[in-house]
């Protein structure tokens, strides 16, 4: 019995929980892939000369500042960058876990 409990405890420690948080680097990678083409100091999207509504998402601090906006499904506009539900979920978990 003790051995079975020990194995379960080790598995719980070793395996990431479903829905576990992601790192700052992973969060930034998602945002760079799907958001920064528009939400940058110098956007590369042909429709924007400046970041829409002056919202830039190039740093961890900016992501945290605009967390409420980042968590909506309204962006990317028309889902032009094909952001997946898994990416949205991961970013949402990161935002909830960030102070």
Backbone torsions as a table, in degrees:
resi	resn	phi	psi	omega
1	UNK	NA	-47.1	-179.9
2	UNK	-58.8	-40.1	-178.9
3	UNK	-63.4	-42.2	179.5
4	UNK	-63.4	-41.8	178.2
5	UNK	-65.2	-41.6	179.0
6	UNK	-62.0	-40.6	178.5
7	UNK	-64.2	-43.4	178.8
8	UNK	-62.7	-41.2	178.5
9	UNK	-64.0	-44.0	178.5
10	UNK	-63.3	-40.6	177.4
11	UNK	-63.8	-41.5	179.7
12	UNK	-62.1	-35.0	179.5
13	UNK	-77.0	-40.5	-172.7
14	UNK	-78.8	-34.7	-176.0
15	UNK	-96.2	133.5	177.2
16	UNK	-67.4	140.7	179.0
17	UNK	-68.6	147.6	176.1
18	UNK	-62.2	129.2	-177.9
19	UNK	84.9	12.0	-179.8
20	UNK	-61.2	158.4	-178.9
21	UNK	-65.8	165.5	177.0
22	UNK	-117.4	163.8	-178.3
23	UNK	-79.0	165.6	175.0
24	UNK	-57.8	-41.6	-178.9
25	UNK	-62.9	-40.4	178.7
26	UNK	-67.0	-39.7	177.7
27	UNK	-62.6	-46.2	178.5
28	UNK	-62.7	-36.7	179.3
29	UNK	-62.7	-41.9	177.8
30	UNK	-62.9	-45.3	-178.2
31	UNK	-67.5	-39.0	177.2
32	UNK	-63.2	-37.5	-178.7
33	UNK	-70.2	-36.7	-169.7
34	UNK	-116.0	-16.8	-169.4
35	UNK	-122.5	-35.9	-169.0
36	UNK	-70.9	-17.9	177.0
37	UNK	-59.1	-28.4	176.9
38	UNK	-107.9	-42.7	-172.8
39	UNK	-94.6	65.9	178.1
40	UNK	-136.0	162.4	176.3
41	UNK	-58.2	-39.0	176.4
42	UNK	-125.6	86.2	-177.7
43	UNK	-60.8	147.7	176.5
44	UNK	-100.9	-9.5	176.8
45	UNK	-66.8	133.4	-175.1
46	UNK	-63.5	-17.7	-178.3
47	UNK	-85.6	-9.5	-173.6
48	UNK	-127.9	131.8	172.7
49	UNK	-92.8	-23.4	177.2
50	UNK	-143.2	163.8	-178.2
51	UNK	-62.0	132.4	177.9
52	UNK	-55.3	132.1	-179.6
53	UNK	54.7	23.1	-179.3
54	UNK	59.2	26.9	178.8
55	UNK	-95.1	110.3	174.3
56	UNK	-106.8	142.8	-175.4
57	UNK	-130.5	50.7	-176.1
58	UNK	-100.1	-8.7	-177.8
59	UNK	-133.2	163.1	175.9
60	UNK	-58.4	-43.9	-179.5
61	UNK	-60.0	-41.5	179.5
62	UNK	-67.8	-37.9	177.2
63	UNK	-61.5	-44.4	179.8
64	UNK	-66.4	-39.0	-180.0
65	UNK	-61.9	-36.9	-176.0
66	UNK	-108.3	28.4	-175.0
67	UNK	-54.5	-43.0	-177.8
68	UNK	-61.2	-39.4	179.6
69	UNK	-71.5	-41.3	-176.7
70	UNK	-62.1	-32.6	-175.0
71	UNK	-79.6	-7.5	180.0
72	UNK	-79.9	161.9	177.0
73	UNK	-92.5	7.3	-179.4
74	UNK	-71.2	-22.3	-178.3
75	UNK	-120.2	155.0	-9.2
76	UNK	-64.1	145.6	-175.7
77	UNK	-49.7	121.1	-178.8
78	UNK	63.5	14.9	-176.1
79	UNK	47.7	44.6	-178.9
80	UNK	-56.0	-29.8	-176.9
81	UNK	-98.3	8.1	176.8
82	UNK	56.7	47.8	175.9
83	UNK	-65.2	130.4	-177.3
84	UNK	-86.7	161.8	176.0
85	UNK	-63.1	-35.2	177.7
86	UNK	-63.3	-41.1	178.0
87	UNK	-65.8	-42.3	177.3
88	UNK	-61.1	-43.8	-179.4
89	UNK	-63.6	-45.6	179.5
90	UNK	-61.0	-44.7	179.5
91	UNK	-65.4	-38.9	176.5
92	UNK	-61.9	-42.5	176.9
93	UNK	-62.2	-41.8	179.6
94	UNK	-62.2	-45.7	-178.6
95	UNK	-63.5	-38.2	178.8
96	UNK	-68.7	-30.0	-179.3
97	UNK	-88.0	-5.5	-178.2
98	UNK	-94.0	135.9	178.4
99	UNK	-71.0	NA	NA
